[in-house]
Amino acid sequence: MKKLIAFALTIVIALSAFGCATPTGTPDAGTPTEAAKGAQAAAEGLASDALIGIVLPTKEESRWLNDQKYFEEIFGGGNYNYEILFSQNNSANEKTNIETLLSKGAKIIVLCAYDATAAAAAVSDAKADGAIVISYDRLIMGTDKLDYYVTFDSRSVGKAQADYLIAQAAGRKGINLYMYSGALTDNNSVLFFEGAWKSLQPYIADGTFVVRNCSKAIEHKDKNDLTRDEMISIMQTIDSEWNMAICKGLAEAHLTAVGPESKGEVFVLGPADDDCCRALSDAFRTDPEVTKLIITGADGVEASVQYIIDGKQSMTVFKDSQALVKGTKKIVDSVLAGEALVTDTTYNNEAMDVPTVQAEVVTVTADNIADVFFKTGVYDGSKFTGWN
């Protein structure tokens, strides 16, 4: 990711203990983990032109089209032998994609799983075929066959969203809050929610925010350290499924179910996905009884830039896909060179501590959008109106 020291607000990593997909420590400098050593041994004799199979979840979300673009720029520009397939949010398609790539001789599989648990079977197939497996963005759960994981610090994404809402509250009480989560099939959604909850919960407990669309959140309002099951019990009622139509339907149902006292000024904790944020924004702004909307998003996709400039979306947490793809390239280069990579940390997936390369995230609002996106060349500022 381009250095944004002069302009951007870098989120400080704040890790907390959690039983699933928990960062489990930073390897000593110069000391590869045992899993990394295993990957090194598996890579011995691997040809420099070995096929790299990349499987992404869907073409229906801006985020994954961005990732595809950066894979093509970074891997294509480096003359790597690679192929990208999409699973269209279907575990069976995902498994078929892996089988197809293996049949073509893929020796490195980069998999962004649709369903974090179901994907374990495809990982086993890849390992049985002698491939190195990199879990991309979403940690694949319950398998000891992974070689590496590349990700953003997901808890810091949720925390950044929550901290923005808290800052906007400015010490007031009784603010209407609507909460939405990512898909329960994606383990990152739990981490996003955990990061947000730990920041928001004290302000829900003291009456700064009044949750209007989730009785389970109200039930747990006095507890900061939720178990995984407790978090899921909340998320089940506000699960966006990473789907814009579902977000719109949820928002409309929630607004229909409440009276005017639950509208007026509204704060919305959106899922960590800008497409979903825009769908929620459209639904809330359509309600004539909503007079002011503060809403959070994440990813920093191009379609949300104009929304932020126009005040339709309050902020985004920029997860620079270039940084994630570059992290993947770092792993691939070490594998092709037969080297054991020393990673930033490890994440536990309930079966192993997976060596992990971790990328930073940045909070973007209308105040710093030009510095973060336009001056650094992430997006062409001339395509947007009203920012200068």
DRENDO-919119 format. One record per residue: residue in one letter; x, y, z of N, C-alpha, C in turn. Coordinates in pm, whole numbers, padded with zeros to 5 digits, always signed. Example, Ala and Ser with C-alpha at 12.3 -4.5 7.8 and 13.67 -1.06 7.14 Angstrom:
<recs>
A+01319-00569+00780+01230-00450+00780+01320-00330+00780 S+01285-00225+00708+01367-00106+00714+01290+00003+00787 
</recs>
This chain:
<recs>
M+00084-00119+00000+00000+00000+00000+00087+00123+00000 K+00051+00221-00078+00129+00344-00087+00139+00408+00050 K+00252+00467+00078+00274+00530+00208+00185+00654+00220 L+00109+00657+00328+00015+00767+00346+00049+00846+00473 I+00177+00843+00510+00216+00897+00639+00174+01042+00654 A+00190+01119+00546+00161+01262+00557+00014+01292+00561 F-00066+01196+00515-00206+01230+00497-00304+01142+00573 A-00275+01014+00580-00377+00919+00620-00379+00899+00770 L-00490+00841+00816-00505+00806+00956-00486+00657+00968 T-00368+00615+01010-00338+00472+01015-00398+00412+01141 I-00463+00304+01124-00528+00238+01236-00427+00155+01314 V-00420+00174+01443-00327+00098+01525-00385-00039+01552 I-00306-00139+01530-00351-00277+01552-00380-00297+01700 A-00500-00346+01725-00539-00372+01863-00593-00512+01872 L-00512-00604+01913-00550-00744+01914-00598-00782+02053 S-00698-00868+02056-00748-00917+02183-00767-01067+02174 A-00770-01132+02289-00782-01278+02288-00919-01319+02239 F-00922-01419+02153-01048-01469+02097-01026-01610+02052 G-01119-01699+02077-01097-01842+02056-01092-01885+01913 C-01134-01802+01818-01137-01846+01679-01069-01743+01592 A-00980-01788+01507-00907-01699+01416-00836-01589+01492 T-00775-01625+01603-00708-01528+01686-00562-01516+01649 P-00511-01391+01635-00367-01377+01617-00297-01441+01737 T-00200-01527+01711-00143-01607+01818+00002-01575+01846 G+00055-01470+01782+00191-01430+01817+00272-01393+01696 T+00380-01321+01722+00471-01281+01616+00595-01366+01620 P+00629-01437+01512+00750-01518+01513+00873-01430+01536 D+00974-01486+01602+01099-01413+01620+01157-01379+01484 A+01221-01263+01474+01281-01221+01348+01380-01327+01301 G+01365-01364+01177+01456-01462+01118+01422-01605+01149 T+01309-01627+01220+01272-01763+01258+01142-01803+01192 P+01145-01882+01085+01022-01926+01020+00945-02020+01113 T+00813-02020+01102+00733-02114+01178+00750-02254+01120 E+00705-02353+01196+00713-02491+01147+00631-02508+01019 A+00514-02441+01014+00431-02450+00893+00504-02390+00773 A+00575-02279+00796+00650-02217+00687+00764-02307+00641 K+00827-02375+00736+00933-02469+00698+00876-02583+00614 G+00754-02625+00650+00689-02730+00571+00659-02685+00431 A+00614-02559+00418+00588-02504+00285+00716-02496+00204 Q+00826-02460+00272+00955-02453+00204+00993-02590+00150 A+00977-02694+00233+01013-02829+00189+00926-02873+00073 A+00797-02838+00079+00705-02877-00029+00739-02807-00159 A+00801-02688-00150+00831-02609-00269+00961-02648-00336 E+01039-02735-00274+01167-02772-00334+01145-02833-00472 G+01217-02782-00568+01205-02833-00704+01089-02775-00781 L+01015-02679-00723+00901-02618-00791+00953-02528-00904 A+00897-02546-01023+00942-02467-01139+00903-02322-01121 S+00984-02231-01174+00957-02088-01161+00832-02047-01237 D+00790-02128-01336+00669-02097-01411+00551-02182-01366 A+00556-02232-01243+00447-02314-01190+00316-02236-01193 L+00207-02303-01225+00076-02238-01233+00029-02198-01093 I-00015-02072-01083-00073-02020-00959-00223-02008-00981 G-00301-02084-00909-00446-02080-00922-00506-01988-00818 I-00585-01889-00863-00644-01790-00773-00795-01801-00781 V-00859-01823-00667-01004-01841-00664-01064-01733-00574 L-01150-01647-00633-01215-01538-00562-01365-01568-00549 P-01434-01505-00452-01572-01545-00422-01675-01515-00529 T-01675-01393-00586-01784-01356-00676-01746-01234-00761 K-01808-01225-00877-01794-01106-00962-01900-01001-00931 E-01989-01031-00837-02103-00944-00810-02072-00836-00706 E-01951-00834-00652-01913-00733-00554-01793-00655-00606 S-01798-00523-00591-01690-00437-00639-01556-00478-00581 R-01558-00517-00455-01433-00551-00386-01354-00656-00463 W-01418-00763-00507-01345-00874-00568-01304-00842-00711 L-01377-00753-00775-01332-00707-00907-01206-00623-00893 N-01197-00545-00783-01074-00472-00754-00957-00567-00734 D-00982-00673-00658-00876-00771-00632-00831-00836-00763 Q-00927-00870-00847-00893-00928-00977-00803-00833-01056 K-00839-00705-01057-00761-00605-01131-00618-00600-01080 Y-00602-00602-00948-00466-00591-00893-00386-00719-00912 F-00452-00834-00908-00381-00958-00940-00329-00952-01084 E-00415-00903-01174-00375-00895-01315-00261-00795-01334 E-00265-00683-01261-00159-00584-01274-00027-00633-01213 I-00036-00688-01092+00085-00723-01017+00143-00856-01062 F+00058-00956-01081+00108-01086-01125+00130-01087-01276 G+00039-01022-01350+00056-01015-01495+00181-00937-01531 G+00204-00826-01460+00322-00745-01486+00452-00814-01450 G+00441-00914-01362+00561-00988-01321+00581-01117-01398 N+00500-01138-01500+00513-01256-01586+00496-01388-01509 Y+00408-01386-01411+00375-01511-01341+00277-01591-01425 N+00279-01720-01410+00182-01808-01475+00066-01826-01378 Y-00047-01758-01406-00158-01762-01311-00291-01768-01386 E-00393-01810-01313-00530-01811-01365-00624-01776-01251 I-00724-01690-01281-00820-01645-01181-00958-01703-01214 L-01022-01765-01116-01157-01816-01131-01246-01758-01020 F-01375-01747-01047-01472-01699-00949-01570-01810-00914 S-01608-01815-00787-01697-01922-00740-01842-01879-00728 Q-01869-01751-00748-02005-01695-00740-02076-01732-00610 N-02001-01720-00500-02055-01743-00366-02122-01880-00353 N-02053-01980-00402-02107-02117-00399-01993-02213-00366 S-02006-02288-00257-01898-02376-00213-01871-02489-00311 A-01976-02539-00377-01957-02646-00475-01877-02594-00595 N-01911-02473-00641-01834-02412-00750-01689-02392-00709 E-01671-02351-00585-01536-02327-00534-01452-02454-00540 K-01510-02564-00494-01439-02692-00495-01408-02735-00639 T-01504-02714-00729-01482-02746-00870-01371-02661-00929 N-01368-02533-00891-01262-02445-00940-01124-02495-00896 I-01114-02538-00772-00987-02592-00722-00948-02716-00801 E-01044-02804-00822-01017-02927-00897-00973-02895-01040 T-01036-02795-01100-01000-02755-01237-00857-02704-01242 L-00821-02621-01147-00686-02565-01145-00581-02674-01118 L-00614-02766-01029-00520-02876-01002-00502-02964-01124 S-00611-02984-01198-00602-03067-01320-00514-03001-01426 K-00500-02868-01417-00414-02795-01510-00270-02786-01460 G-00245-02845-01344-00110-02848-01291-00076-02738-01192 A-00177-02673-01133-00150-02567-01037-00073-02620-00917 K+00033-02550-00879+00115-02590-00766+00102-02494-00648 I+00041-02379-00674+00010-02283-00567-00137-02245-00582 I-00214-02260-00476-00355-02222-00476-00374-02105-00381 V-00432-01997-00432-00468-01880-00352-00620-01879-00344 L-00675-01905-00227-00819-01925-00214-00881-01826-00117 C-00974-01744-00168-01058-01660-00084-01192-01732-00072 A-01213-01793+00041-01326-01885+00057-01458-01812+00071 Y-01560-01868+00008-01697-01820+00030-01745-01862+00168 D-01731-01990+00198-01770-02045+00328-01642-02092+00396 A-01607-02028+00508-01478-02053+00572-01460-02196+00619 T-01568-02263+00653-01560-02400+00702-01567-02501+00588 A-01661-02480+00496-01678-02574+00384-01554-02580+00296 A-01478-02471+00292-01360-02466+00205-01249-02562+00249 A-01258-02613+00372-01154-02705+00421-01140-02827+00331 A-01250-02874+00273-01244-02991+00185-01163-02962+00060 A-01180-02843+00003-01103-02805-00116-00956-02791-00082 V-00926-02742+00038-00787-02731+00082-00723-02869+00091 S-00797-02966+00144-00746-03103+00154-00716-03160+00016 D-00804-03132-00080-00781-03178-00218-00651-03119-00273 A-00631-02991-00249-00512-02924-00301-00385-02980-00238 K-00389-03001-00108-00271-03054-00040-00241-03197-00083 A-00347-03276-00105-00328-03414-00151-00262-03416-00288 D-00283-03309-00364-00222-03298-00497-00084-03232-00492 G-00038-03202-00373+00096-03146-00357+00108-02997-00374 A-00005-02925-00369-00002-02780-00388+00022-02707-00257 I+00082-02588-00267+00091-02495-00155-00040-02417-00151 V-00100-02401-00033-00229-02333-00022-00216-02206+00061 I-00260-02095+00002-00261-01964+00068-00406-01923+00089 S-00446-01905+00214-00579-01855+00245-00577-01703+00229 Y-00663-01651+00141-00658-01510+00102-00774-01432+00164 D-00744-01331+00243-00840-01239+00303-00929-01304+00408 R-00990-01417+00377-01079-01486+00470-01011-01615+00517 L-00994-01629+00647-00926-01746+00699-01013-01870+00685 I-00957-01974+00627-01026-02103+00613-01013-02177+00744 M-01124-02223+00797-01129-02275+00933-01122-02429+00936 G-01073-02478+01050-01083-02620+01081-00999-02713+00996 T-00891-02666+00939-00802-02752+00862-00657-02724+00901 D-00577-02830+00908-00435-02813+00939-00350-02821+00812 K-00414-02800+00696-00345-02813+00567-00302-02681+00506 L-00328-02570+00573-00292-02441+00517-00142-02415+00531 D-00087-02343+00435+00054-02304+00442+00070-02160+00487 Y-00015-02072+00435-00006-01930+00470-00145-01867+00468 Y-00153-01750+00533-00273-01667+00533-00229-01524+00508 V-00301-01450+00421-00274-01309+00397-00404-01233+00422 T-00400-01127+00502-00523-01065+00547-00499-00921+00592 F-00610-00852+00618-00607-00727+00691-00634-00759+00838 D-00606-00665+00927-00641-00682+01067-00791-00653+01081 S-00870-00758+01078-01015-00741+01068-01075-00673+01191 R-01023-00699+01308-01077-00633+01427-01057-00482+01419 S-00945-00440+01364-00919-00296+01356-01016-00229+01259 V-01069-00303+01161-01169-00248+01069-01297-00216+01145 G-01348-00314+01221-01468-00291+01300-01449-00183+01404 K-01332-00181+01467-01303-00078+01568-01303+00060+01505 A-01245+00074+01386-01241+00204+01320-01382+00254+01289 Q-01469+00164+01244-01608+00202+01218-01675+00250+01346 A-01659+00172+01452-01723+00208+01579-01668+00338+01636 D-01536+00354+01629-01475+00476+01683-01523+00600+01610 Y-01549+00586+01480-01601+00700+01404-01740+00739+01458 L-01826+00640+01479-01961+00669+01531-01954+00733+01669 I-01865+00683+01752-01850+00738+01888-01806+00884+01881 A-01713+00914+01792-01666+01053+01777-01778+01145+01732 Q-01862+01095+01642-01973+01177+01592-02081+01198+01698 A-02091+01105+01792-02190+01119+01899-02157+01237+01990 A-02028+01264+02006-01982+01384+02078-02043+01398+02217 G-02056+01286+02289-02102+01291+02428-02252+01302+02447 R-02328+01302+02339-02474+01310+02353-02532+01175+02396 K-02657+01173+02436-02723+01051+02480-02848+01025+02394 G-02889+00896+02391-03014+00857+02327-03011+00857+02175 I-02895+00837+02117-02882+00838+01970-02931+00705+01913 N-03013+00712+01810-03065+00591+01746-02953+00519+01672 L-02933+00390+01702-02828+00310+01639-02887+00185+01576 Y-02854+00164+01449-02889+00042+01378-02759-00030+01344 M-02755-00160+01369-02632-00238+01350-02654-00346+01245 Y-02551-00367+01162-02556-00473+01061-02420-00543+01057 S-02424-00672+01025-02301-00751+01024-02277-00811+00886 G-02155-00861+00867-02123-00933+00745-02179-01074+00748 A-02153-01150+00643-02207-01285+00628-02148-01379+00732 L-02232-01460+00792-02187-01557+00891-02103-01668+00829 T-02108-01683+00697-02023-01783+00630-01878-01737+00623 D-01854-01610+00652-01720-01550+00644-01670-01524+00786 N-01565-01594+00827-01514-01577+00963-01471-01433+00991 N-01429-01359+00890-01391-01220+00911-01506-01138+00970 S-01629-01176+00935-01745-01101+00985-01748-01100+01137 V-01712-01212+01198-01709-01221+01344-01601-01127+01399 L-01487-01123+01332-01378-01037+01377-01414-00889+01360 F-01477-00855+01246-01524-00717+01226-01618-00678+01340 F-01713-00767+01369-01813-00737+01470-01750-00726+01608 E-01657-00816+01637-01591-00810+01768-01521-00677+01788 G-01447-00632+01685-01377-00504+01696-01473-00389+01718 A-01587-00392+01647-01687-00286+01663-01754-00292+01799 W-01791-00412+01842-01864-00428+01968-01781-00381+02087 K-01654-00415+02090-01570-00379+02205-01563-00227+02222 S-01567-00154+02112-01567-00008+02122-01707+00047+02152 L-01809-00008+02087-01944+00048+02099-02013+00011+02230 Q-01987-00107+02282-02065-00159+02395-02072-00064+02515 P-01962-00004+02558-01975+00087+02673-02069+00204+02646 Y-02077+00245+02521-02163+00359+02484-02308+00316+02462 I-02328+00188+02438-02463+00134+02438-02510+00118+02583 A-02420+00069+02667-02454+00047+02808-02487+00177+02881 D-02416+00287+02845-02441+00413+02918-02550+00499+02855 G-02613+00449+02748-02725+00520+02689-02689+00619+02581 T-02559+00628+02545-02522+00714+02432-02594+00668+02307 F-02591+00537+02284-02660+00478+02169-02775+00390+02218 V-02886+00396+02147-03000+00308+02173-03017+00220+02050 V-02992+00090+02066-03002-00003+01953-03149-00022+01918 R-03184+00002+01791-03324+00001+01749-03363-00123+01667 N-03266-00205+01627-03303-00313+01534-03251-00450+01576 C-03207-00466+01701-03150-00594+01738-03168-00619+01888 S-03268-00698+01923-03296-00725+02064-03183-00803+02131 K-03113-00886+02055-03003-00963+02111-02888-00871+02155 A-02864-00766+02077-02761-00670+02117-02800-00600+02246 I-02927-00568+02260-02976-00505+02382-02960-00601+02500 E-02988-00728+02476-02976-00831+02580-02832-00838+02635 H-02734-00815+02548-02594-00827+02589-02526-00691+02609 K-02604-00584+02625-02548-00450+02623-02451-00421+02738 D-02457-00500+02845-02369-00476+02960-02245-00565+02959 K-02222-00638+02850-02109-00731+02844-02016-00694+02729 N-01893-00661+02761-01798-00622+02658-01730-00741+02593 D-01696-00841+02670-01626-00959+02618-01728-01069+02588 L-01780-01069+02466-01877-01169+02426-01808-01296+02381 T-01871-01410+02406-01823-01535+02349-01857-01536+02200 R-01794-01627+02129-01825-01640+01987-01974-01669+01966 D-02029-01758+02046-02171-01792+02032-02260-01671+02058 E-02222-01589+02156-02302-01469+02184-02296-01370+02068 M-02178-01354+02011-02167-01265+01895-02252-01316+01779 I-02245-01446+01754-02323-01502+01644-02472-01488+01671 S-02514-01500+01797-02656-01484+01828-02705-01344+01793 I-02619-01245+01807-02653-01108+01765-02652-01098+01613 M-02546-01148+01553-02526-01132+01409-02632-01205+01326 Q-02687-01313+01380-02787-01389+01304-02909-01305+01269 T-02937-01204+01349-03056-01122+01324-03026-01000+01237 I-02897-00974+01211-02859-00855+01132-02760-00892+01022 D-02762-01017+00979-02668-01072+00881-02701-01019+00742 S-02608-00945+00684-02629-00888+00550-02604-00988+00439 E-02536-01098+00471-02494-01199+00373-02406-01136+00264 W-02347-01019+00291-02268-00945+00192-02349-00924+00064 N-02476-00893+00078-02566-00883-00037-02643-00751-00029 M-02636-00671-00135-02699-00539-00133-02850-00547-00122 A-02912-00642-00191-03058-00655-00187-03103-00694-00047 I-03029-00782+00018-03064-00823+00154-03049-00706+00249 C-02943-00626+00232-02926-00506+00315-03046-00413+00301 K-03086-00389+00179-03201-00300+00155-03327-00354+00222 G-03350-00486+00208-03468-00547+00269-03465-00541+00421 L-03348-00565+00480-03335-00557+00626-03364-00416+00675 A-03305-00318+00610-03324-00179+00652-03471-00139+00642 E-03533-00173+00532-03675-00139+00514-03762-00206+00620 A-03732-00332+00651-03809-00403+00753-03788-00340+00891 H-03665-00303+00920-03637-00243+01051-03704-00106+01064 L-03702-00028+00959-03764+00105+00965-03917+00095+00972 T-03973-00006+00910-04118-00027+00916-04161-00068+01057 A-04072-00140+01127-04107-00196+01257-04100-00095+01371 V-04039+00022+01347-04022+00120+01455-04103+00246+01427 G-04121+00324+01532-04193+00450+01518-04101+00566+01492 P-04157+00687+01479-04077+00806+01447-03972+00839+01553 E-03995+00798+01678-03897+00826+01783-03766+00750+01761 S-03770+00645+01677-03651+00566+01647-03586+00608+01515 K-03630+00721+01463-03575+00770+01336-03511+00907+01360 G-03549+01008+01287-03482+01136+01305-03335+01124+01270 E-03247+01156+01365-03103+01135+01345-03072+00987+01369 V-03009+00925+01270-02983+00782+01276-02834+00755+01252 F-02776+00671+01338-02641+00621+01320-02651+00475+01276 V-02571+00437+01177-02574+00300+01126-02433+00242+01124 L-02416+00133+01197-02294+00053+01185-02316-00042+01068 G-02258-00007+00952-02275-00091+00835-02183-00212+00839 P-02213-00315+00761-02118-00425+00747-01988-00370+00689 A-01880-00442+00705-01751-00395+00655-01743-00417+00504 D-01831-00349+00433-01844-00366+00288-01913-00243+00232 D-01848-00171+00144-01904-00046+00092-02028-00067+00006 D-02035-00176-00069-02155-00201-00150-02277-00211-00059 C-02262-00286+00051-02371-00299+00147-02403-00165+00212 C-02300-00087+00240-02321+00044+00300-02405+00134+00210 R-02376+00133+00080-02454+00217-00011-02599+00172-00018 A-02622+00040-00016-02759-00012-00019-02834+00030+00107 L-02768+00023+00222-02831+00066+00347-02857+00216+00344 S-02760+00292+00296-02776+00437+00287-02898+00473+00203 D-02910+00410+00089-03024+00438+00001-03156+00411+00071 A-03163+00300+00146-03287+00263+00214-03319+00362+00326 F-03221+00397+00406-03247+00489+00518-03281+00628+00467 R-03213+00674+00363-03240+00810+00313-03373+00820+00242 T-03428+00707+00201-03559+00708+00137-03671+00731+00237 D-03647+00693+00364-03749+00711+00467-03760+00859+00503 P-03876+00922+00485-03890+01066+00509-03873+01104+00655 E-03885+01008+00745-03871+01039+00888-03726+01032+00936 V-03635+00988+00848-03492+00992+00879-03439+01127+00830 T-03399+01211+00925-03359+01348+00891-03208+01364+00879 K-03132+01276+00941-02986+01282+00933-02931+01141+00944 L-02831+01109+00862-02776+00973+00858-02624+00978+00873 I-02574+00907+00972-02430+00883+00989-02410+00733+00968 I-02333+00693+00866-02324+00551+00831-02181+00514+00793 T-02137+00398+00839-02000+00354+00817-01993+00242+00714 G-01883+00242+00640-01856+00136+00542-01713+00089+00554 A-01672+00005+00462-01534-00044+00458-01503-00100+00320 D-01378-00100+00287-01314-00149+00164-01256-00035+00083 G-01325+00079+00076-01275+00189-00004-01293+00166-00152 V-01409+00111-00194-01432+00086-00336-01467+00215-00408 E-01443+00217-00537-01459+00339-00616-01602+00392-00612 A-01701+00301-00617-01840+00344-00621-01881+00421-00496 S-01811+00402-00386-01845+00473-00262-01776+00607-00249 V-01680+00636-00334-01608+00764-00324-01703+00882-00342 Q-01787+00877-00446-01881+00987-00468-01983+00995-00356 Y-02024+00879-00301-02117+00878-00188-02057+00953-00069 I-01929+00933-00043-01864+01000+00069-01856+01150+00042 I-01818+01188-00079-01811+01329-00116-01947+01396-00101 D-02053+01325-00140-02189+01381-00137-02255+01371+00000 G-02189+01309+00097-02247+01296+00230-02346+01183+00245 K-02353+01095+00147-02444+00981+00155-02383+00864+00232 Q-02251+00863+00244-02178+00765+00323-02077+00844+00405 S-02070+00817+00534-01991+00903+00622-01842+00873+00618 M-01806+00746+00603-01665+00708+00603-01650+00569+00543 T-01526+00533+00516-01494+00396+00479-01361+00362+00543 V-01342+00235+00570-01212+00186+00616-01146+00124+00493 F-01042+00192+00445-00979+00152+00319-00892+00029+00341 K-00936-00080+00282-00857-00203+00280-00800-00213+00139 D-00677-00169+00126-00615-00157-00006-00585-00296-00062 S-00663-00336-00160-00643-00468-00220-00504-00483-00281 Q-00444-00371-00322-00306-00378-00373-00212-00433-00267 A-00232-00389-00142-00146-00435-00033-00164-00584-00010 L-00288-00631-00022-00316-00773+00000-00255-00857-00112 V-00268-00811-00235-00210-00883-00348-00058-00881-00340 K-00002-00769-00297+00144-00762-00281+00190-00856-00170 G+00108-00869-00065+00141-00965+00040+00139-01107-00013 T+00042-01135-00101+00035-01266-00164+00157-01291-00252 K+00196-01189-00327+00316-01200-00411+00439-01229-00327 K+00448-01165-00212+00561-01190-00122+00568-01338-00082 I+00453-01395-00053+00449-01537-00017+00485-01623-00137 V+00424-01593-00252+00449-01671-00374+00597-01667-00411 D+00657-01549-00403+00799-01537-00437+00885-01623-00345 S+00850-01627-00217+00929-01708-00124+00910-01856-00154 V+00788-01894-00190+00761-02034-00224+00838-02075-00349 L+00832-01992-00453+00901-02024-00578+01053-02028-00560 A+01101-01950-00462+01245-01949-00435+01286-02061-00339 G+01186-02136-00288+01216-02243-00193+01261-02192-00058 E+01211-02073-00021+01250-02011+00105+01134-02016+00204 A+01167-02028+00331+01066-02026+00437+01045-01881+00481 L+00928-01826+00453+00900-01685+00480+00877-01661+00630 V+00940-01557+00682+00913-01513+00819+00794-01418+00811 T+00681-01455+00871+00558-01377+00857+00538-01283+00975 D+00438-01194+00963+00412-01092+01064+00360-01151+01194 T+00274-01250+01181+00207-01307+01297+00150-01442+01255 T+00070-01504+01342-00004-01625+01306-00148-01609+01353 Y-00240-01676+01283-00380-01680+01324-00418-01825+01347 N-00493-01850+01454-00539-01985+01482-00674-02009+01416 N-00686-02117+01339-00811-02148+01268-00882-02267+01328 E-00855-02294+01457-00912-02405+01532-00849-02539+01497 A-00747-02536+01410-00675-02660+01378-00524-02638+01379 M-00481-02513+01356-00338-02482+01350-00316-02333+01364 D-00194-02293+01392-00154-02153+01386-00098-02128+01247 V-00170-02048+01169-00137-02029+01028-00043-01909+01013 P+00076-01927+00954+00167-01813+00931+00096-01706+00847 T+00101-01581+00893+00016-01476+00834+00094-01350+00798 V+00069-01302+00676+00115-01170+00633-00003-01075+00646 Q+00014-00966+00719-00097-00878+00753-00078-00739+00694 A-00184-00684+00633-00179-00551+00570-00253-00449+00656 E-00215-00322+00643-00275-00215+00721-00405-00166+00659 V-00485-00095+00741-00607-00031+00692-00603+00117+00731 V-00683+00199+00661-00682+00344+00682-00825+00396+00683 T-00857+00483+00778-00988+00546+00782-00994+00662+00683 V-01099+00667+00602-01115+00772+00501-01250+00840+00521 T-01246+00973+00527-01368+01054+00534-01360+01161+00425 A-01461+01246+00419-01457+01355+00321-01339+01448+00346 D-01291+01453+00470-01181+01544+00505-01047+01501+00445 N-01025+01369+00433-00893+01324+00384-00903+01239+00257 I-01021+01239+00194-01043+01152+00079-00949+01187-00037 A-00924+01316-00058-00834+01355-00167-00692+01310-00139 D-00649+01324-00012-00512+01284+00024-00492+01133+00009 V-00590+01057+00054-00574+00911+00054-00596+00851-00084 F-00697+00897-00155-00734+00834-00282-00679+00904-00406 F-00686+01036-00410-00656+01108-00535-00508+01144-00547 K-00451+01199-00442-00311+01240-00449-00215+01122-00458 T-00259+01008-00412-00175+00888-00418-00200+00806-00544 G-00300+00846-00624-00327+00776-00749-00410+00651-00736 V-00470+00627-00619-00558+00511-00606-00677+00526-00701 Y-00736+00646-00703-00845+00677-00796-00815+00810-00866 D-00875+00828-00981-00860+00951-01059-00960+01054-01007 G-00910+01156-00941-00997+01256-00881-01084+01330-00980 S-01043+01336-01106-01120+01410-01206-01254+01341-01238 K-01268+01217-01197-01392+01143-01222-01502+01178-01122 F-01467+01253-01016-01562+01280-00911-01590+01429-00900 T-01710+01463-00859-01749+01603-00849-01763+01646-00704 G-01733+01772-00677-01762+01832-00547-01658+01812-00439 W-01540+01764-00474-01440+01741-00369-01335+01851-00360 N-01326+01940-00460-01224+02045-00452-01286+02183-00471 
</recs>
